[in-house]
């Protein structure tokens, strides 16, 4: 869920690379902020139902330390 404090239109370099990869392959979804508990519950239910239909892309290595700076740096895919 994109928080209301997010300053701009969605930009992939503001996401951790593994999350961006999983958005691209359809495993993860990004949604705009909502105040509706029913909408969020529906997103969670859909994610739960999708979990065994699409494999996550975990090809990007995990980070051993927290990032610094204003954006993620991607290597070659």
C-alpha positions in Angstrom: 0.0 0.0 0.0 1.4 3.4 -1.0 1.2 5.7 2.0 -0.4 9.1 1.7 2.9 10.7 2.6 4.5 9.3 -0.6 5.6 12.4 -2.4 5.3 11.5 -6.1 3.9 9.2 -8.6 5.0 5.6 -8.1 8.7 5.2 -9.1 10.2 1.7 -8.9 13.6 2.9 -7.6 11.9 3.9 -4.3 11.0 0.2 -3.7 13.4 -2.5 -2.5 14.5 -4.4 -5.6 13.1 -7.7 -4.5 9.7 -6.1 -4.0 9.9 -4.4 -7.4 10.7 -7.7 -9.1 7.7 -9.3 -7.4 5.4 -6.5 -8.5 6.6 -7.0 -12.0 6.0 -10.8 -12.0 2.6 -10.3 -10.5 3.3 -12.0 -7.1 3.0 -8.6 -5.2 0.6 -5.8 -5.8 0.8 -2.1 -5.0 -2.3 -0.3 -4.0 -3.1 3.4 -3.3 -3.9 4.4 0.3 -7.4 3.8 1.4 -9.3 4.4 4.7 -11.6 1.5 3.8 -11.1 -1.6 6.0 -13.2 -3.6 3.6 -11.0 -2.7 0.6 -7.8 -3.7 2.6 -9.4 -7.0 3.7 -10.2 -7.7 0.0 -6.5 -7.0 -1.0 -5.4 -9.4 1.8 -7.8 -12.1 0.7 -6.7 -11.8 -2.9 -3.1 -12.0 -1.9 -3.8 -15.1 0.2 -5.6 -16.7 -2.8 -2.8 -15.8 -5.2 0.1 -17.0 -3.0 0.3 -20.5 -4.6 -0.6 -19.5 -8.2 2.4 -17.2 -8.8 6.0 -17.9 -7.8 7.8 -15.0 -6.2 11.0 -13.7 -7.8 13.7 -13.9 -5.1 16.6 -13.7 -7.5 17.8 -10.4 -6.1 20.1 -11.0 -3.1 19.0 -9.9 0.3 20.6 -6.8 1.8 22.9 -7.5 4.7 22.5 -4.0 6.1 19.9 -1.2 5.9 20.1 1.1 2.9 20.9 4.7 3.0 20.1 7.4 0.5 17.0 8.4 -1.4 16.7 5.5 -3.8 17.7 1.9 -4.3 20.5 0.9 -6.7 19.7 -2.0 -9.0 22.2 -4.3 -10.6 21.6 -6.0 -13.9 18.6 -8.3 -14.1 
